[in-house]
Amino acid sequence: MNKPLVVITGASSGFGAEIAKRFNKEGFPLLLLGRRLEKMEQLPLDFEHVLLKQVDVTDLTAFKSAVREAEERYGKTDLLINNAGVMLLGNIETQQPEEWQTMLDTNVRGVLNGMQIVLEDMKNRQHGTILNMSSIAGFKAFVNHAAYVASKFGVHGATETIRQEVAEHNVRISLVSPGYAETELLHHVTNEALVSGIEDWKSTIGGTTLDPRHVADTVFFIYSMPQDVTVREVALAITKQTP
C-alpha cells in the first residue's frame, strides 16, 4: 500500500460513508471514525486497509489516540476530512439549549479538534490537506436554523482563518458546502413540525435532493489537485434548489 492515510470522521452514513467508499475504491488506507461502529462495519468496503474506530469527535483524547494508531499502521495523515456533524433545527425561543450545545460541540469543536491533531505534522512535512464539510447554511441564513447556522458559520470562519495561518507551510485547507441532501441529518431534528415543513419544501423542488455520491466526487477532485493548488471552497446543490 503506497498511498497515504485518509481520515474521515462521521463515516457511518451520508457524506462520510460515500466519501469512504470513493477513497476505498481508489486504494487509499482509511481511518473511519463514527459513533456507530456497527454502521461502519456494514459499509460495502474492502476492509484490508481500513481501520474502524468508535469515536466521538468532541473527545479530543480518543480522537487523537485513534489517529495515532492509524498512523502507526499506515503512515502520517495526508488527508483529514472533518465530516462529523449534527443538525438540530428549532427556533431559539423554544429550542432546548442542550441542542445548541450539541451542535456547537460537534460541528465546531469537533472540527477544531481534528485540525489540531494533524496540523503540526503536516506543517513539518510541508504537505497535507484538511477538508471541512460544512453547509450552504454556513454562509446563508435559514428560518428556524439559528443555532445550526451559527455552528456552520463558525466552520466557515475557522476554515478560512486556519487556511491563511498554514498556507506558508504548503498545507491545504478546503471547505465543501452542500445544499439539501439525502442524509440522516434530518433524522436528528426533534421538532416534527419543522421536519414536515422541510418535506413540504422538498416537494417544491421536484422531490429530489443532492446525491451524497456527488459530494464524494467533489471531495476527491479537490484532493486530487496538486499540493500547490488549493480549492478553497465549493458550494453545490441540485439545480432546482434556489435558497
Backbone as CSV, one residue per row, in Angstrom:
resi,resn,N_x,N_y,N_z,CA_x,CA_y,CA_z,C_x,C_y,C_z
1,MET,0.860,-1.196,0.000,0.000,0.000,0.000,0.890,1.237,0.000
2,ASN,0.949,1.926,-1.140,1.830,3.091,-1.241,1.086,4.416,-1.246
3,LYS,-0.211,4.372,-1.015,-0.966,5.613,-0.942,-1.060,6.059,0.515
4,PRO,-1.210,7.378,0.747,-1.185,7.890,2.122,-2.526,7.740,2.838
5,LEU,-2.461,7.924,4.139,-3.626,7.739,5.006,-4.654,8.857,4.840
6,VAL,-5.920,8.432,4.754,-7.064,9.348,4.729,-7.897,9.090,5.975
7,VAL,-8.188,10.135,6.735,-9.001,10.035,7.947,-10.347,10.708,7.678
8,ILE,-11.429,10.002,7.970,-12.775,10.526,7.725,-13.584,10.414,9.010
9,THR,-14.107,11.525,9.485,-14.991,11.500,10.646,-16.454,11.443,10.181
10,GLY,-17.313,10.980,11.069,-18.722,10.856,10.701,-18.910,9.922,9.527
11,ALA,-18.210,8.784,9.553,-18.139,7.900,8.388,-19.232,6.839,8.345
12,SER,-20.137,6.846,9.306,-21.110,5.756,9.367,-22.250,5.896,8.380
13,SER,-22.481,7.102,7.845,-23.607,7.292,6.929,-23.407,8.570,6.130
14,GLY,-24.330,8.835,5.217,-24.359,10.108,4.496,-23.100,10.395,3.722
15,PHE,-22.666,11.659,3.791,-21.470,12.082,3.052,-20.243,11.262,3.446
16,GLY,-20.079,11.039,4.746,-18.897,10.328,5.215,-18.800,8.927,4.649
17,ALA,-19.919,8.219,4.604,-19.919,6.863,4.065,-19.592,6.863,2.578
18,GLU,-20.163,7.806,1.836,-19.900,7.863,0.399,-18.454,8.264,0.113
19,ILE,-17.923,9.172,0.904,-16.517,9.566,0.740,-15.609,8.383,1.035
20,ALA,-15.955,7.611,2.078,-15.165,6.428,2.412,-15.165,5.442,1.255
21,LYS,-16.313,5.212,0.658,-16.399,4.279,-0.471,-15.573,4.773,-1.649
22,ARG,-15.585,6.087,-1.877,-14.846,6.653,-3.019,-13.338,6.464,-2.847
23,PHE,-12.831,6.771,-1.663,-11.390,6.652,-1.440,-10.964,5.189,-1.311
24,ASN,-11.837,4.360,-0.756,-11.546,2.931,-0.673,-11.424,2.328,-2.068
25,LYS,-12.284,2.736,-2.963,-12.243,2.261,-4.353,-10.928,2.633,-5.019
26,GLU,-10.364,3.785,-4.622,-9.116,4.268,-5.217,-7.882,3.687,-4.525
27,GLY,-8.097,2.850,-3.508,-6.988,2.150,-2.889,-6.277,2.869,-1.766
28,PHE,-6.916,3.873,-1.148,-6.293,4.588,-0.035,-6.534,3.852,1.282
29,PRO,-5.545,3.777,2.144,-5.795,3.285,3.510,-6.647,4.305,4.255
30,LEU,-7.568,3.806,5.068,-8.543,4.682,5.710,-8.605,4.466,7.213
31,LEU,-8.791,5.568,7.933,-9.269,5.537,9.311,-10.664,6.128,9.288
32,LEU,-11.649,5.315,9.628,-13.034,5.767,9.652,-13.491,5.907,11.096
33,LEU,-13.971,7.086,11.434,-14.412,7.381,12.790,-15.910,7.668,12.808
34,GLY,-16.589,7.149,13.800,-18.013,7.413,13.948,-18.493,6.915,15.291
35,ARG,-19.668,7.348,15.664,-20.221,6.905,16.945,-20.926,5.559,16.836
36,ARG,-21.216,5.121,15.588,-21.945,3.860,15.389,-21.040,2.877,14.638
37,LEU,-20.323,2.098,15.399,-19.367,1.167,14.824,-20.059,0.153,13.911
38,GLU,-21.234,-0.311,14.333,-21.923,-1.342,13.553,-22.314,-0.841,12.166
39,LYS,-22.631,0.452,12.056,-22.970,1.012,10.748,-21.749,1.040,9.841
40,MET,-20.594,1.383,10.382,-19.377,1.403,9.576,-18.985,-0.016,9.155
41,GLU,-19.198,-0.984,10.038,-18.869,-2.372,9.715,-19.715,-2.908,8.567
42,GLN,-20.866,-2.301,8.334,-21.768,-2.751,7.274,-21.526,-2.064,5.929
43,LEU,-20.584,-1.123,5.879,-20.312,-0.437,4.624,-19.706,-1.399,3.607
44,PRO,-20.053,-1.243,2.324,-19.516,-2.133,1.292,-18.093,-1.740,0.901
45,LEU,-17.143,-2.089,1.746,-15.746,-1.698,1.564,-14.847,-2.933,1.495
46,ASP,-13.690,-2.746,0.896,-12.606,-3.708,1.030,-11.867,-3.315,2.304
47,PHE,-12.018,-4.107,3.360,-11.545,-3.719,4.687,-10.080,-4.069,4.940
48,GLU,-9.355,-4.494,3.914,-7.971,-4.913,4.127,-7.107,-3.796,4.695
49,HIS,-7.346,-2.574,4.253,-6.566,-1.429,4.716,-7.495,-0.352,5.302
50,VAL,-8.415,-0.777,6.124,-9.375,0.132,6.758,-9.383,-0.131,8.256
51,LEU,-9.211,0.924,9.031,-9.314,0.845,10.489,-10.570,1.581,10.922
52,LEU,-11.416,0.909,11.682,-12.655,1.493,12.190,-12.513,1.787,13.672
53,LYS,-12.945,2.973,14.076,-12.895,3.330,15.491,-14.187,4.035,15.901
54,GLN,-14.749,3.583,17.011,-15.937,4.228,17.563,-15.487,5.417,18.396
55,VAL,-15.603,6.611,17.818,-15.061,7.814,18.448,-16.041,8.966,18.274
56,ASP,-16.248,9.704,19.345,-16.981,10.966,19.297,-15.940,12.070,19.110
57,VAL,-16.082,12.878,18.063,-15.047,13.873,17.752,-14.926,14.963,18.807
58,THR,-15.881,15.061,19.707,-15.753,16.035,20.789,-14.794,15.560,21.874
59,ASP,-14.423,14.286,21.827,-13.482,13.703,22.788,-12.087,13.777,22.173
60,LEU,-11.356,14.829,22.483,-10.051,15.061,21.865,-9.081,13.910,22.124
61,THR,-9.079,13.365,23.338,-8.145,12.299,23.682,-8.399,11.049,22.844
62,ALA,-9.653,10.638,22.740,-9.993,9.447,21.963,-9.749,9.677,20.477
63,PHE,-10.074,10.859,20.003,-9.866,11.227,18.603,-8.376,11.140,18.267
64,LYS,-7.568,11.745,19.092,-6.125,11.756,18.846,-5.541,10.346,18.914
65,SER,-5.987,9.560,19.876,-5.488,8.199,20.023,-5.784,7.363,18.778
66,ALA,-6.984,7.525,18.224,-7.354,6.769,17.024,-6.495,7.170,15.833
67,VAL,-6.239,8.463,15.689,-5.411,8.939,14.574,-3.989,8.404,14.713
68,ARG,-3.431,8.458,15.909,-2.066,7.985,16.106,-1.957,6.475,15.854
69,GLU,-2.957,5.728,16.241,-2.945,4.283,15.974,-2.950,4.018,14.475
70,ALA,-3.787,4.746,13.739,-3.839,4.573,12.291,-2.524,4.981,11.638
71,GLU,-1.906,6.039,12.164,-0.637,6.494,11.593,0.485,5.490,11.846
72,GLU,0.432,4.803,12.971,1.416,3.752,13.234,1.295,2.638,12.199
73,ARG,0.089,2.415,11.741,-0.166,1.327,10.812,0.060,1.730,9.354
74,TYR,-0.372,2.955,8.994,-0.416,3.342,7.585,0.470,4.541,7.220
75,GLY,1.122,5.148,8.185,1.887,6.354,7.913,1.094,7.599,8.253
76,LYS,1.723,8.744,8.117,1.130,10.005,8.547,-0.140,10.344,7.763
77,THR,-1.029,11.070,8.425,-2.273,11.503,7.792,-1.966,12.511,6.688
78,ASP,-2.408,12.210,5.472,-2.236,13.150,4.368,-3.516,13.917,4.080
79,LEU,-4.655,13.317,4.425,-5.944,13.977,4.232,-6.833,13.708,5.429
80,LEU,-7.299,14.774,6.050,-8.313,14.692,7.109,-9.589,15.304,6.577
81,ILE,-10.664,14.541,6.624,-11.976,15.047,6.222,-12.832,15.156,7.474
82,ASN,-13.033,16.385,7.927,-13.864,16.649,9.093,-15.319,16.705,8.643
83,ASN,-15.969,15.558,8.702,-17.328,15.450,8.186,-18.384,15.312,9.283
84,ALA,-18.002,14.881,10.466,-18.983,14.635,11.528,-19.774,15.896,11.837
85,GLY,-21.079,15.755,11.944,-21.912,16.920,12.252,-23.322,16.501,12.618
86,VAL,-24.020,17.396,13.296,-25.420,17.160,13.646,-26.235,18.398,13.293
87,MET,-27.513,18.170,12.989,-28.428,19.270,12.651,-29.670,19.132,13.506
88,LEU,-29.833,20.039,14.438,-30.981,20.058,15.345,-31.690,21.394,15.148
89,LEU,-32.729,21.385,14.345,-33.378,22.639,13.976,-34.386,23.074,15.026
90,GLY,-34.590,24.384,15.091,-35.575,24.926,16.012,-35.442,26.426,16.134
91,ASN,-36.494,27.047,16.626,-36.478,28.478,16.909,-35.875,28.692,18.297
92,ILE,-34.975,29.653,18.443,-34.269,29.786,19.724,-35.188,30.148,20.880
93,GLU,-36.381,30.647,20.581,-37.309,30.967,21.668,-37.839,29.715,22.349
94,THR,-37.825,28.597,21.634,-38.402,27.373,22.186,-37.423,26.198,22.194
95,GLN,-36.348,26.289,21.435,-35.420,25.163,21.349,-34.646,24.988,22.652
96,GLN,-34.397,23.739,23.012,-33.656,23.456,24.225,-32.185,23.855,24.056
97,PRO,-31.616,24.597,25.008,-30.205,24.997,24.915,-29.253,23.823,24.787
98,GLU,-29.650,22.659,25.293,-28.799,21.477,25.154,-28.572,21.141,23.680
99,GLU,-29.566,21.427,22.838,-29.394,21.167,21.411,-28.410,22.156,20.795
100,TRP,-28.417,23.401,21.255,-27.414,24.362,20.773,-26.018,23.844,21.098
101,GLN,-25.855,23.398,22.348,-24.532,22.966,22.800,-24.050,21.752,22.019
102,THR,-24.966,20.826,21.754,-24.603,19.635,20.985,-24.070,20.011,19.610
103,MET,-24.740,20.946,18.946,-24.296,21.356,17.608,-22.972,22.104,17.658
104,LEU,-22.832,23.000,18.604,-21.573,23.749,18.697,-20.412,22.823,19.028
105,ASP,-20.650,21.852,19.919,-19.591,20.924,20.298,-19.173,20.050,19.112
106,THR,-20.138,19.464,18.434,-19.813,18.538,17.347,-19.376,19.275,16.095
107,ASN,-20.153,20.266,15.685,-19.919,20.915,14.394,-18.718,21.850,14.396
108,VAL,-18.413,22.437,15.547,-17.292,23.384,15.600,-16.108,22.792,16.363
109,ARG,-16.336,22.404,17.607,-15.213,21.897,18.405,-14.642,20.613,17.816
110,GLY,-15.513,19.760,17.257,-15.019,18.540,16.633,-14.095,18.816,15.464
111,VAL,-14.425,19.835,14.677,-13.574,20.238,13.551,-12.240,20.783,14.052
112,LEU,-12.292,21.634,15.064,-11.062,22.191,15.626,-10.186,21.087,16.222
113,ASN,-10.801,20.121,16.890,-10.037,19.004,17.443,-9.259,18.286,16.348
114,GLY,-9.951,17.947,15.278,-9.291,17.225,14.195,-8.145,18.002,13.591
115,MET,-8.349,19.286,13.385,-7.299,20.101,12.784,-6.082,20.185,13.700
116,GLN,-6.313,20.339,14.987,-5.190,20.429,15.924,-4.382,19.137,15.932
117,ILE,-5.046,18.000,15.816,-4.368,16.711,15.893,-3.369,16.525,14.752
118,VAL,-3.702,16.993,13.548,-2.865,16.673,12.382,-2.013,17.836,11.879
119,LEU,-2.304,19.066,12.280,-1.665,20.217,11.642,-0.158,20.310,11.887
120,GLU,0.288,20.046,13.088,1.720,20.211,13.368,2.557,19.332,12.445
121,ASP,2.147,18.078,12.303,2.908,17.178,11.449,2.823,17.584,9.984
122,MET,1.640,18.015,9.532,1.502,18.459,8.144,2.406,19.659,7.859
123,LYS,2.463,20.581,8.789,3.333,21.747,8.617,4.791,21.332,8.552
124,ASN,5.196,20.413,9.413,6.580,19.958,9.421,6.948,19.270,8.114
125,ARG,5.999,18.536,7.547,6.255,17.822,6.301,6.038,18.701,5.068
126,GLN,5.448,19.903,5.293,5.116,20.782,4.168,4.174,20.061,3.183
127,HIS,3.273,19.285,3.741,2.381,18.501,2.883,1.179,18.034,3.699
128,GLY,0.008,18.088,3.093,-1.189,17.606,3.759,-2.393,18.452,3.395
129,THR,-3.556,17.860,3.583,-4.811,18.527,3.229,-5.832,18.278,4.318
130,ILE,-6.536,19.316,4.695,-7.691,19.191,5.586,-8.903,19.715,4.836
131,LEU,-9.948,18.925,4.807,-11.181,19.330,4.143,-12.315,19.306,5.161
132,ASN,-12.910,20.460,5.386,-14.001,20.578,6.342,-15.340,20.593,5.606
133,MET,-16.223,19.694,6.019,-17.562,19.640,5.440,-18.459,20.604,6.189
134,SER,-19.053,21.523,5.453,-19.944,22.497,6.074,-21.331,22.381,5.450
135,SER,-21.898,23.494,5.039,-23.252,23.519,4.508,-23.493,24.881,3.869
136,ILE,-24.448,24.928,2.962,-24.886,26.229,2.460,-25.337,27.110,3.622
137,ALA,-25.784,26.478,4.712,-26.168,27.220,5.914,-24.970,27.840,6.613
138,GLY,-23.777,27.637,6.076,-22.594,28.285,6.622,-22.359,29.674,6.069
139,PHE,-23.116,30.058,5.052,-22.996,31.424,4.530,-24.346,32.032,4.185
140,LYS,-25.434,31.324,4.483,-26.777,31.823,4.201,-27.698,31.440,5.352
141,ALA,-28.497,32.386,5.814,-29.384,32.131,6.943,-30.674,31.449,6.492
142,PHE,-31.214,30.611,7.370,-32.488,29.947,7.134,-33.331,30.066,8.398
143,VAL,-34.607,30.359,8.243,-35.513,30.477,9.384,-35.554,29.159,10.156
144,ASN,-35.564,29.265,11.473,-35.590,28.121,12.377,-34.323,27.257,12.318
145,HIS,-33.243,27.863,11.842,-31.947,27.174,11.787,-30.876,27.934,12.598
146,ALA,-31.260,28.831,13.488,-30.305,29.796,14.054,-29.044,29.145,14.632
147,ALA,-29.205,28.181,15.520,-28.031,27.584,16.158,-27.236,26.745,15.164
148,TYR,-27.928,26.054,14.286,-27.231,25.271,13.265,-26.451,26.190,12.331
149,VAL,-27.091,27.268,11.889,-26.418,28.248,11.040,-25.203,28.825,11.761
150,ALA,-25.365,29.148,13.044,-24.243,29.688,13.817,-23.073,28.715,13.834
151,SER,-23.358,27.434,13.988,-22.279,26.442,14.029,-21.587,26.344,12.679
152,LYS,-22.348,26.398,11.595,-21.744,26.265,10.268,-21.035,27.549,9.831
153,PHE,-21.545,28.714,10.221,-20.786,29.947,10.010,-19.445,29.837,10.743
154,GLY,-19.457,29.205,11.917,-18.226,29.016,12.668,-17.237,28.147,11.922
155,VAL,-17.726,27.088,11.277,-16.849,26.227,10.489,-16.229,27.017,9.339
156,HIS,-17.040,27.833,8.671,-16.513,28.657,7.573,-15.424,29.594,8.076
157,GLY,-15.692,30.281,9.174,-14.724,31.238,9.695,-13.433,30.582,10.138
158,ALA,-13.546,29.460,10.832,-12.352,28.759,11.296,-11.542,28.228,10.118
159,THR,-12.226,27.696,9.123,-11.532,27.124,7.964,-10.709,28.182,7.242
160,GLU,-11.320,29.329,6.985,-10.601,30.381,6.250,-9.468,30.966,7.089
161,THR,-9.689,31.117,8.376,-8.634,31.640,9.241,-7.422,30.717,9.251
162,ILE,-7.666,29.429,9.441,-6.559,28.476,9.532,-5.906,28.274,8.173
163,ARG,-6.676,28.379,7.103,-6.067,28.308,5.768,-4.986,29.369,5.625
164,GLN,-5.300,30.582,6.069,-4.326,31.670,5.974,-3.127,31.422,6.887
165,GLU,-3.378,30.828,8.041,-2.295,30.603,9.004,-1.283,29.562,8.528
166,VAL,-1.728,28.572,7.754,-0.828,27.472,7.395,-0.423,27.470,5.926
167,ALA,-0.909,28.437,5.147,-0.611,28.458,3.706,0.892,28.480,3.439
168,GLU,1.638,29.223,4.243,3.080,29.326,4.012,3.794,27.995,4.231
169,HIS,3.124,27.060,4.892,3.707,25.735,5.129,3.269,24.727,4.058
170,ASN,2.613,25.219,3.017,2.185,24.369,1.897,1.110,23.359,2.298
171,VAL,0.367,23.660,3.358,-0.741,22.814,3.803,-2.041,23.388,3.253
172,ARG,-2.873,22.524,2.700,-4.117,22.960,2.081,-5.299,22.795,3.046
173,ILE,-6.137,23.817,3.125,-7.367,23.765,3.908,-8.523,24.111,2.968
174,SER,-9.470,23.203,2.836,-10.578,23.389,1.907,-11.911,23.227,2.619
175,LEU,-12.954,23.755,1.971,-14.300,23.729,2.540,-15.280,23.266,1.467
176,VAL,-16.152,22.332,1.817,-17.222,21.898,0.919,-18.555,22.165,1.600
177,SER,-19.437,22.868,0.896,-20.716,23.300,1.461,-21.868,22.761,0.621
178,PRO,-22.396,21.594,0.979,-23.511,21.032,0.211,-24.842,21.701,0.560
179,GLY,-25.741,21.654,-0.408,-27.125,22.031,-0.153,-27.870,20.852,0.452
180,TYR,-29.203,20.900,0.348,-30.014,19.852,0.957,-29.734,18.517,0.273
181,ALA,-29.462,17.496,1.062,-29.080,16.188,0.528,-29.776,15.078,1.295
182,GLU,-29.785,13.900,0.679,-30.376,12.725,1.318,-29.366,12.117,2.290
183,THR,-29.367,12.619,3.507,-28.526,12.068,4.564,-29.399,11.853,5.797
184,GLU,-28.777,11.431,6.893,-29.535,11.198,8.123,-29.663,12.445,8.989
185,LEU,-29.147,13.577,8.512,-29.174,14.780,9.344,-30.583,15.161,9.774
186,LEU,-31.548,15.049,8.857,-32.909,15.449,9.189,-33.495,14.570,10.282
187,HIS,-32.983,13.345,10.406,-33.482,12.438,11.439,-33.101,12.909,12.838
188,HIS,-32.120,13.821,12.917,-31.723,14.342,14.232,-32.727,15.349,14.782
189,VAL,-33.535,15.935,13.886,-34.419,17.031,14.291,-35.540,16.494,15.170
190,THR,-35.739,17.120,16.327,-36.756,16.662,17.269,-38.093,17.377,17.095
191,ASN,-38.100,18.473,16.324,-39.328,19.246,16.101,-40.036,18.685,14.873
192,GLU,-41.103,17.932,15.092,-41.784,17.249,13.991,-42.401,18.228,12.994
193,ALA,-42.865,19.370,13.478,-43.452,20.354,12.572,-42.414,20.870,11.583
194,LEU,-41.179,21.067,12.052,-40.120,21.523,11.163,-39.746,20.450,10.151
195,VAL,-39.729,19.206,10.583,-39.441,18.110,9.661,-40.494,18.062,8.565
196,SER,-41.759,18.194,8.963,-42.848,18.184,7.985,-42.724,19.349,7.018
197,GLY,-42.335,20.521,7.541,-42.175,21.696,6.688,-41.081,21.516,5.656
198,ILE,-39.980,20.871,6.055,-38.887,20.629,5.120,-39.309,19.638,4.049
199,GLU,-40.067,18.619,4.442,-40.554,17.655,3.460,-41.489,18.335,2.465
200,ASP,-42.326,19.261,2.943,-43.209,20.009,2.045,-42.382,20.872,1.096
201,TRP,-41.337,21.521,1.629,-40.483,22.356,0.785,-39.788,21.518,-0.274
202,LYS,-39.382,20.312,0.092,-38.688,19.436,-0.864,-39.570,19.148,-2.073
203,SER,-40.878,19.053,-1.854,-41.783,18.791,-2.974,-41.817,19.947,-3.958
204,THR,-41.494,21.162,-3.505,-41.499,22.324,-4.406,-40.299,22.345,-5.335
205,ILE,-39.293,21.534,-5.054,-38.120,21.468,-5.936,-38.050,20.113,-6.640
206,GLY,-39.226,19.516,-6.796,-39.300,18.281,-7.563,-39.112,17.017,-6.755
207,GLY,-38.987,17.150,-5.434,-38.848,15.976,-4.589,-37.474,15.342,-4.618
208,THR,-36.534,15.970,-5.312,-35.184,15.412,-5.393,-34.217,16.244,-4.555
209,THR,-33.159,15.598,-4.106,-32.136,16.293,-3.323,-30.759,15.852,-3.809
210,LEU,-29.743,16.498,-3.281,-28.370,16.220,-3.694,-27.948,14.808,-3.311
211,ASP,-27.422,14.072,-4.272,-26.935,12.721,-4.023,-25.564,12.821,-3.351
212,PRO,-25.374,12.200,-2.178,-24.079,12.256,-1.499,-22.908,11.767,-2.346
213,ARG,-23.171,10.954,-3.349,-22.090,10.492,-4.212,-21.431,11.650,-4.961
214,HIS,-22.234,12.661,-5.297,-21.660,13.818,-5.993,-20.774,14.632,-5.052
215,VAL,-21.129,14.645,-3.786,-20.284,15.311,-2.789,-18.967,14.555,-2.657
216,ALA,-19.037,13.228,-2.626,-17.819,12.419,-2.538,-16.917,12.650,-3.745
217,ASP,-17.517,12.751,-4.923,-16.716,13.027,-6.128,-16.048,14.396,-6.038
218,THR,-16.759,15.367,-5.467,-16.205,16.713,-5.311,-15.020,16.700,-4.358
219,VAL,-15.167,15.992,-3.250,-14.074,15.871,-2.283,-12.854,15.235,-2.941
220,PHE,-13.088,14.176,-3.711,-11.963,13.502,-4.353,-11.281,14.422,-5.367
221,PHE,-12.071,15.203,-6.093,-11.494,16.161,-7.053,-10.603,17.173,-6.340
222,ILE,-11.084,17.734,-5.248,-10.305,18.735,-4.509,-8.973,18.140,-4.061
223,TYR,-9.025,16.936,-3.514,-7.800,16.295,-3.027,-6.856,15.940,-4.171
224,SER,-7.409,15.641,-5.332,-6.597,15.205,-6.473,-5.807,16.326,-7.123
225,MET,-6.122,17.569,-6.802,-5.348,18.673,-7.347,-3.929,18.629,-6.788
226,PRO,-2.951,19.221,-7.495,-1.578,19.241,-6.978,-1.510,19.923,-5.612
227,GLN,-0.516,19.552,-4.815,-0.396,20.100,-3.469,-0.255,21.622,-3.470
228,ASP,0.271,22.178,-4.531,0.429,23.637,-4.566,-0.806,24.352,-5.090
229,VAL,-1.920,23.630,-5.202,-3.198,24.231,-5.613,-4.252,23.907,-4.565
230,THR,-4.871,24.932,-4.016,-5.946,24.747,-3.043,-7.272,25.188,-3.632
231,VAL,-8.216,24.285,-3.690,-9.597,24.665,-3.980,-10.175,25.128,-2.645
232,ARG,-10.273,26.425,-2.482,-10.596,26.956,-1.155,-12.008,26.598,-0.697
233,GLU,-12.971,26.683,-1.617,-14.348,26.424,-1.205,-15.191,26.008,-2.395
234,VAL,-16.053,25.029,-2.182,-17.029,24.607,-3.177,-18.393,24.530,-2.500
235,ALA,-19.389,25.156,-3.126,-20.781,25.013,-2.705,-21.529,24.303,-3.827
236,LEU,-22.287,23.265,-3.489,-23.008,22.537,-4.524,-24.373,22.107,-4.008
237,ALA,-25.329,22.108,-4.905,-26.703,21.729,-4.597,-27.366,21.312,-5.892
238,ILE,-28.549,20.702,-5.794,-29.265,20.396,-7.018,-29.649,21.727,-7.696
239,THR,-29.773,21.679,-8.982,-30.005,22.903,-9.760,-31.279,23.622,-9.336
240,LYS,-32.300,22.872,-8.968,-33.599,23.487,-8.632,-33.643,24.085,-7.233
241,GLN,-32.632,23.866,-6.425,-32.615,24.484,-5.090,-32.145,25.925,-5.224
242,THR,-33.015,26.862,-4.951,-32.672,28.274,-5.075,-32.113,28.878,-3.804
243,PRO,-32.658,28.585,-2.598,-32.063,29.209,-1.411,-30.782,28.521,-1.005
